[in-house]
Amino acid sequence: MLLLAMGCFAPASKSVTEKGGTVRTRFLVILLTCALITLGQSAHAKKRSWISLFNGTDLTGWHLRNPAGVNGWKIRDGVYVNTPPSTDIQTDSEYYDFQLHVEFNASAGNGNSGVYLRDKYEVQIFNSYGNPAVDTGCGALYRRVAPTINASKPSGEWQTYDITFVGKHLIVIHNGQKVLDVTDVGPMGTGASSNRPDGAGQLRLQGDHDAVSFRNIRIRPLSKSEAEKLMKE
């Protein structure tokens, strides 16, 4: 940054023999240019990057919710396959404001699973293809808010969730369609930490119900300014 500043101010020294007004004008232009460059670099530095939560080989970064539970999770060609009997897995790290991308493939039958946010609120996974949109179906904030539409694909097909969670507000895009739009999650969830005060929490993938597979799970933690901007878009 010091070198940048020196480079910016260097041309001013060549103008000292010119009229005072010209020197001042050029100085102000150079100063403004340097300030804009600095602000642009600072804004870029504050932007958070996406973090992959799956390494494709093992459960590093995750652990069983119940350490004594049966571990039915296997990794096959980079896909995290869960086959009952099994238990949930949750991240070692905690998150508050974030964007999250999840790809999942539910088994035949109910295909019952879910993605828990802050270990408190569940975005439901279920084989809901062709059914009415309800608060226990795929894309729902489980037992709280039904999706605006049922965007489910048939059982056995890969599906996506793109989730933005800021403060108490949740946006869910299911297979490219917005199904929860700045939804207020309320004070209570349905996860293990439903009754605790608001705060950062772990991500959890439900694995104690039906067979389900996951891949390409990544998260982007949000700064306060990024979170506020996203909510205004």
C-alpha positions in Angstrom: 0.0 0.0 0.0 2.9 2.3 0.7 4.4 1.7 -2.7 0.9 2.4 -4.2 0.7 5.7 -2.4 4.2 6.7 -3.5 3.4 5.8 -7.1 0.2 7.9 -6.9 1.8 11.0 -5.6 4.9 10.9 -7.8 3.4 12.8 -10.7 2.6 15.8 -8.4 6.3 16.5 -8.0 6.7 17.1 -11.7 4.1 19.8 -11.7 5.5 22.0 -9.0 6.7 24.6 -11.6 3.2 24.9 -13.0 0.6 27.4 -11.8 -0.7 26.7 -8.3 -4.3 26.0 -9.5 -3.2 23.3 -11.9 -1.0 21.7 -9.3 -3.8 21.6 -6.8 -6.3 20.2 -9.3 -3.9 17.4 -10.4 -3.1 16.7 -6.7 -6.8 16.3 -5.9 -7.4 14.0 -8.9 -4.5 11.8 -7.9 -5.6 11.7 -4.3 -9.1 10.8 -5.3 -7.9 8.0 -7.6 -5.7 6.5 -4.9 -8.6 6.6 -2.4 -10.9 4.8 -4.8 -8.3 2.1 -5.5 -7.8 1.6 -1.7 -11.5 1.4 -1.1 -11.9 -1.1 -4.0 -9.1 -3.3 -2.5 -10.6 -3.1 1.0 -14.1 -4.1 -0.3 -12.6 -7.1 -2.2 -10.6 -8.2 0.9 -13.8 -8.2 3.0 -15.7 -10.5 0.6 -15.7 -14.0 2.0 -14.9 -17.0 -0.2 -16.9 -20.3 -0.6 -15.7 -23.2 1.6 -16.1 -26.8 0.6 -17.4 -28.8 3.5 -16.8 -32.2 1.8 -13.2 -33.3 0.9 -14.5 -36.3 -1.1 -12.6 -38.9 0.9 -13.7 -38.9 4.5 -15.7 -37.1 7.2 -13.0 -34.6 8.1 -14.8 -31.5 9.5 -17.8 -33.5 10.5 -18.6 -35.8 13.4 -21.5 -38.1 14.4 -24.2 -36.3 16.4 -24.3 -39.3 18.6 -20.8 -40.6 19.1 -22.1 -44.0 20.2 -24.5 -44.2 17.2 -24.1 -46.5 14.2 -22.1 -44.8 11.4 -23.8 -45.7 8.1 -21.9 -43.0 6.1 -19.7 -44.1 3.2 -17.9 -42.1 0.6 -18.2 -43.4 -3.0 -16.6 -41.5 -5.9 -16.9 -38.3 -3.9 -20.5 -38.8 -2.9 -21.5 -39.1 0.8 -23.9 -42.0 1.0 -25.9 -42.7 4.1 -27.6 -46.0 4.6 -29.6 -46.8 7.7 -29.1 -47.8 10.4 -27.1 -44.7 10.9 -27.1 -41.3 12.7 -26.8 -37.6 11.9 -23.6 -35.9 11.1 -22.8 -32.3 12.0 -20.0 -29.9 11.3 -17.2 -29.2 13.8 -17.6 -25.5 13.1 -20.5 -23.2 13.8 -22.0 -20.6 11.5 -24.5 -17.7 11.8 -25.1 -15.7 8.6 -24.2 -17.6 5.5 -25.0 -18.9 2.0 -25.1 -22.6 1.6 -25.2 -24.9 -1.4 -26.4 -28.5 -1.0 -26.9 -31.3 -3.6 -28.9 -34.3 -2.4 -30.4 -37.5 -3.7 -33.2 -39.1 -1.6 -33.9 -42.8 -1.6 -37.0 -44.5 -2.8 -39.9 -44.5 -0.3 -40.2 -41.4 1.9 -36.6 -40.4 1.4 -36.9 -38.6 4.7 -33.9 -36.4 5.7 -33.1 -32.8 6.2 -30.5 -30.0 6.4 -30.3 -28.4 9.8 -29.2 -24.8 10.1 -27.5 -23.6 13.3 -28.6 -27.0 14.6 -31.9 -25.4 15.1 -34.0 -25.0 12.0 -34.6 -27.8 9.4 -35.0 -27.5 5.7 -36.8 -30.7 4.9 -35.8 -33.4 2.5 -38.6 -35.7 1.4 -39.8 -37.5 -1.7 -42.6 -35.0 -2.4 -42.7 -35.1 -6.2 -46.2 -34.5 -7.5 -47.7 -33.8 -4.1 -49.1 -30.5 -2.7 -46.7 -28.2 -1.0 -46.9 -28.7 2.8 -44.8 -27.8 5.8 -43.5 -31.4 6.0 -42.5 -31.7 2.4 -39.3 -31.0 0.5 -38.3 -27.4 0.5 -40.3 -26.6 3.7 -39.0 -25.0 6.9 -40.0 -28.2 8.7 -43.3 -27.9 10.5 -43.1 -24.1 10.3 -43.5 -22.9 6.8 -44.6 -24.7 3.6 -42.7 -23.9 0.4 -44.6 -21.6 -2.0 -44.4 -24.3 -4.7 -43.3 -27.9 -4.8 -40.1 -27.9 -6.9 -39.2 -31.5 -6.2 -37.8 -34.0 -8.7 -38.7 -37.7 -8.8 -37.0 -40.0 -6.4 -33.5 -40.9 -7.3 -32.7 -37.7 -9.1 -30.1 -35.2 -7.8 -31.6 -32.0 -6.4 -30.2 -28.7 -5.1 -30.8 -26.3 -2.3 -29.3 -22.8 -2.4 -29.9 -21.3 1.0 -29.3 -17.8 2.4 -29.7 -17.4 6.1 -29.3 -14.0 7.7 -30.4 -13.2 11.2 -33.9 -14.6 11.5 -34.6 -14.6 7.8 -34.3 -17.5 5.4 -34.3 -17.8 1.6 -34.4 -21.2 0.0 -34.0 -21.9 -3.7 -35.0 -25.5 -4.6 -33.9 -26.8 -8.0 -33.6 -23.2 -9.2 -37.0 -22.1 -7.9 -37.4 -19.8 -4.9 -39.6 -21.7 -2.4 -39.0 -19.7 0.7 -38.6 -15.9 0.3 -37.2 -14.0 3.2 -39.1 -16.2 5.6 -39.0 -15.3 9.3 -37.9 -18.5 11.1 -39.3 -17.4 14.4 -37.8 -17.9 17.8 -38.1 -21.7 17.9 -36.9 -24.5 15.6 -37.2 -28.2 15.6 -33.6 -29.2 15.9 -31.6 -30.3 19.0 -30.9 -26.7 19.9 -34.4 -25.3 19.3 -34.8 -23.8 22.7 -31.4 -22.1 23.1 -30.9 -18.3 22.5 -30.2 -17.1 19.0 -26.6 -17.6 17.9 -24.2 -19.4 15.7 -24.6 -23.2 15.4 -23.6 -26.3 13.5 -24.9 -27.5 10.2 -26.4 -31.0 10.4 -27.4 -33.6 7.9 -30.1 -36.0 9.0 -29.1 -39.6 8.7 -31.2 -41.5 11.2 -34.3 -41.9 9.0 -34.0 -43.0 5.3 -31.2 -43.5 2.9 -29.9 -40.3 1.3 -26.8 -39.1 -0.5 -25.1 -35.7 -0.5 -22.4 -34.1 -2.6 -20.9 -30.6 -3.3 -21.8 -29.1 0.0 -20.2 -25.7 0.4 -20.8 -22.6 2.5 -19.9 -18.9 2.3 -20.0 -17.2 5.7 -21.3 -13.6 5.4 -20.0 -10.4 6.9 -22.5 -8.0 8.4 -22.4 -5.7 5.3 -22.7 -8.6 2.9 -25.7 -10.0 4.8 -27.5 -6.7 4.8 -26.9 -6.3 1.1 -28.3 -9.7 0.2 -31.5 -9.1 2.2 -32.1 -5.9 0.2 -31.7 -7.5 -3.2 
